[in-house]
Amino acid sequence: MNELQVAEDGRYISGDVPFGYTLWGDNLVEVPAELDACVTAIRLVKQGKDYAHIAAVVREEHRVTMSKAQFDGLMLSVYRRYGPI
Amino acid sequence: MQLPINGETIHCIREGEGPAIVFLHFLGGFSYQWRYQIAALKDRYTCIAPDHRGFGFSTFNGRWDVPTAAKDLKAELDALGVKKAHIVGYSMGGPIALVFNAQWPERVRSLVLIDTFAKNHTHSQARVEESEKCFRYMSMREYARQYVATRLLPSTPKGAVDELVASICLASKEAYLDVVRGILLPDFTEYCSKVKVPTLVMCGRHDKTTPVEFTNDLTRLIKGAVERVIATGHLGVFDDPVEFNKPLIEFLDAQPR
């Protein structure tokens, strides 16, 4: 995993683009279906579900593919921001 | 009502008659989230609920830290002509209540500290840094949606989820980050020994933000504090307002009028 680096003004510098965003020039642009999938994934983690289950649910409900690395990156950021779920 | 306070315009609700209760909301909340408590208490108390600077319908022209928030509270009570009040501090409201009590103990009838802490020892520096980074590219709405997904219980009604997201979106990013820094990094332990009034410390059993151990710390540090653990998460006011109200109202009604 390559840690995301973002400038003070929000411009992308380097690292993995977070799930829920895509790179447009040097800006991170929201991908609504992926952001909805993020919320679903967090809720399911809170319910004790594992990655395989969560990946299947977001594929079914949001029509997006969330890789294990993307899932891990999301959960790491969520844990850092908000503490234990 | 709008109160001109320390360079800000503070939005404040005042309802009812009787001894004053001041409700200090959690991070991302505002006075509206106290409506169930105000409805249950306004027939016998004066219920006062300000929006902290930068939250709800209050302005944010300066900066936020706990001593400033305590000064805002003092000025709000002065402006409203309230000499003494029960102070109810929810999460971020807890440190404000502790610092206010230490500086102006003659203004405090009792304290209620809800899902809060004297020192937050859950990777605080990392939480501050990650929040600062995310706020550079995330909208407030997405930050709020992900936060709410981590904090409300699976059983919490959908309407409450949407309300909390909308509430957080009223806050400015600058104010939100000031609070994250202002409450997660300092240690408020020294203020606990200054508490000489009846104190209720309550917490949700499923609270992962400020877990029960933080409440145990407060109970140990505040002489004579009463502890109540209820069947909610960090935001019990959304998870189950009825369960949330029981210990709060019981405690307040047991105080001398």
Interface residues (C-beta under 8 A of the other chain):
Chain A: L4 V6 A7 E8 D9 G10 Y12 G20 Y21 L28 E30 L35 C38 V39 I42 R43 K46 Q47 S77 V78 R80 R81 Y82 G83 P84 I85
Chain B: T122 H123 A126 R127 E129 E130 S131 K133 C134 R136 Y137 S139 E142 Y143 R145 Q146 Y147 A149 T150 R151 P154 K208 T209 P211
